[in-house]
Amino acid sequence: MIDYLEVKLNIRQEAKEDFGTIHALVKSAFETALMSQGDEQDYVDHIRAGDTYIPELSLIAEKDGLIVGHIMLATTKVHDGDKTHDFLVLAILSVAEQHRCSGLGAALVYVALDRARRMGYTAVFLAGNRDYYSRFGFVPASRFGIRYKEDVPADLLDNIMALELVPGALDGISGIVDL
Ligand SMILES: CC(C)(COP(=O)(O)OP(=O)(O)OC[C@H]1O[C@@H](n2cnc3c(N)ncnc32)[C@H](O)[C@@H]1OP(=O)(O)O)[C@@H](O)C(=O)NCCC(=O)NCCS
C-alpha cells in the first residue's frame, strides 16, 4: 500500500479478472487525452496477446477497491545497424478522469520504473507528452541518436523519449526504436 500525497493506493499486477475493467478505463481515459488514436484500449489487449507482454510490469492502481489507473510496460528493440538491443517501452498510462492530478499517474510510473530496474531492464522508451514525462527524467530519444522507425512531424519529434534506468545504458547505442 502506498501513501502518496495522502491518496491511499494499492498498486498491483493486473490479473485476468481485471482485463475488462482495464479495457473500459483505457477507452474512457483516452477520450479526454490531448492526443488519442481512439484505439488505445485495443492496443493494450494486443500487447497482452503478443510476445512483448510482461505481466509483472502491467500494473493497476486501486482506490477503495476500484481500478482507477493502469500502466503497461512491454519489451521493445533498438535496431542499431546489424545489432539489436532489448529495452522497454512505456506503452500506455491511463488514470480515470475523476482521479487525476492527485499524483496517481506519477505513482504508477515510479512503481513501474522501479520494478523494471529491479528486474534488470536498463532503459525505457515512449511516445508521449514531453511536458508530462520529463518530470520522471525522460528526455528526447534523439539526444541518444535514437529515432522512431516512422517519420514523426517536427513538432512531435521530442515526444519520442528515453530514460536510462541504469546510467550509461544507452552509451554507444543509436538507431531506430520500435514503439
Ligand atoms: C496523463 C495522465 C495519465 C496523468 O495522470 P494523473 O494521475 O493526473 O497525473 P499526476 O497526478 O501524476 O500528474 C498531474 C500533472 O500532470 C499534468 N498532466 C496531465 N496530463 C498531461 C498531459 N497530457 N500533458 C502534460 N501534462 C499533463 C497535470 O497538469 C498535472 O500537472 P501539475 O503536477 O503541474 O499540477 C492522465 O491525465 C490520463 O490518463 N490522461 C489520458 C490518457 C493519456 O493521455 N495518457 C498518457 C499518454 S502520453
The ligand as a Tripos MOL2 file, in Angstrom:
@<TRIPOS>MOLECULE
LIG
   48    50     1     0     0
SMALL
NO_CHARGES

@<TRIPOS>ATOM
      1 C1         -1.6640   11.6810  -18.3150 C.3       1 LIG1
      2 C2         -2.3650   11.0910  -17.1100 C.3       1 LIG1
      3 C3         -2.0350    9.6010  -17.0010 C.3       1 LIG1
      4 C4         -1.8630   11.8120  -15.8540 C.3       1 LIG1
      5 O1         -2.4540   11.2090  -14.7260 O.3       1 LIG1
      6 P1         -2.5260   11.9940  -13.3220 P.3       1 LIG1
      7 O2         -2.8320   10.9960  -12.2690 O.co2     1 LIG1
      8 O3         -3.4260   13.1640  -13.4350 O.co2     1 LIG1
      9 O4         -1.0280   12.5040  -13.2050 O.3       1 LIG1
     10 P2         -0.3080   13.1340  -11.9600 P.3       1 LIG1
     11 O5         -1.2860   13.4430  -10.8740 O.co2     1 LIG1
     12 O6          0.8480   12.3070  -11.6370 O.co2     1 LIG1
     13 O7          0.2640   14.4690  -12.6060 O.3       1 LIG1
     14 C5         -0.5990   15.5450  -12.8200 C.3       1 LIG1
     15 C6          0.1800   16.6120  -13.5580 C.3       1 LIG1
     16 O8          0.3800   16.2130  -14.9000 O.3       1 LIG1
     17 C7         -0.1350   17.1730  -15.7930 C.3       1 LIG1
     18 N1         -0.6270   16.4770  -16.9680 N.ar      1 LIG1
     19 C8         -1.6000   15.5770  -17.0360 C.ar      1 LIG1
     20 N2         -1.7560   15.1680  -18.3080 N.ar      1 LIG1
     21 C9         -0.8380   15.8270  -19.0420 C.ar      1 LIG1
     22 C10        -0.5010   15.8360  -20.4040 C.ar      1 LIG1
     23 N3         -1.1320   15.0680  -21.3110 N.pl3     1 LIG1
     24 N4          0.4910   16.6370  -20.7960 N.ar      1 LIG1
     25 C11         1.1450   17.4100  -19.9180 C.ar      1 LIG1
     26 N5          0.8770   17.4320  -18.6000 N.ar      1 LIG1
     27 C12        -0.1180   16.6580  -18.1890 C.ar      1 LIG1
     28 C13        -1.2180   17.8440  -14.9880 C.3       1 LIG1
     29 O9         -1.4900   19.1380  -15.4770 O.3       1 LIG1
     30 C14        -0.5800   17.9330  -13.5980 C.3       1 LIG1
     31 O10         0.3800   18.9600  -13.5810 O.3       1 LIG1
     32 P3          0.9320   19.5920  -12.2000 P.3       1 LIG1
     33 O11         1.6460   18.4880  -11.4760 O.co2     1 LIG1
     34 O12         1.8870   20.6380  -12.6490 O.co2     1 LIG1
     35 O13        -0.2690   20.0710  -11.4940 O.co2     1 LIG1
     36 C15        -3.9110   11.2770  -17.1720 C.3       1 LIG1
     37 O14        -4.1640   12.6620  -17.3950 O.3       1 LIG1
     38 C16        -4.5650   10.4790  -18.2910 C.2       1 LIG1
     39 O15        -4.9320    9.3210  -18.0910 O.2       1 LIG1
     40 N6         -4.7560   11.0930  -19.4670 N.am      1 LIG1
     41 C17        -5.4120   10.4710  -20.5840 C.3       1 LIG1
     42 C18        -4.5590    9.3830  -21.1760 C.3       1 LIG1
     43 C19        -3.1740    9.9060  -21.5490 C.2       1 LIG1
     44 O16        -3.0150   10.9800  -22.1080 O.2       1 LIG1
     45 N7         -2.1620    9.0920  -21.2100 N.am      1 LIG1
     46 C20        -0.7480    9.4590  -21.3910 C.3       1 LIG1
     47 C21        -0.3280    9.2790  -22.8220 C.3       1 LIG1
     48 S1          1.0380   10.3580  -23.1960 S.3       1 LIG1
@<TRIPOS>BOND
     1     1     2 1
     2     2     3 1
     3     2     4 1
     4     2    36 1
     5     4     5 1
     6     5     6 1
     7     6     7 2
     8     6     8 1
     9     6     9 1
    10     9    10 1
    11    10    11 2
    12    10    12 1
    13    10    13 1
    14    13    14 1
    15    14    15 1
    16    15    16 1
    17    15    30 1
    18    16    17 1
    19    17    18 1
    20    17    28 1
    21    18    19 ar
    22    18    27 ar
    23    19    20 ar
    24    20    21 ar
    25    21    22 ar
    26    21    27 ar
    27    22    23 1
    28    22    24 ar
    29    24    25 ar
    30    25    26 ar
    31    26    27 ar
    32    28    29 1
    33    28    30 1
    34    30    31 1
    35    31    32 1
    36    32    33 2
    37    32    34 1
    38    32    35 1
    39    36    37 1
    40    36    38 1
    41    38    39 2
    42    38    40 1
    43    40    41 1
    44    41    42 1
    45    42    43 1
    46    43    44 2
    47    43    45 1
    48    45    46 1
    49    46    47 1
    50    47    48 1
@<TRIPOS>SUBSTRUCTURE
     1 LIG1         1 GROUP 0 **** ****
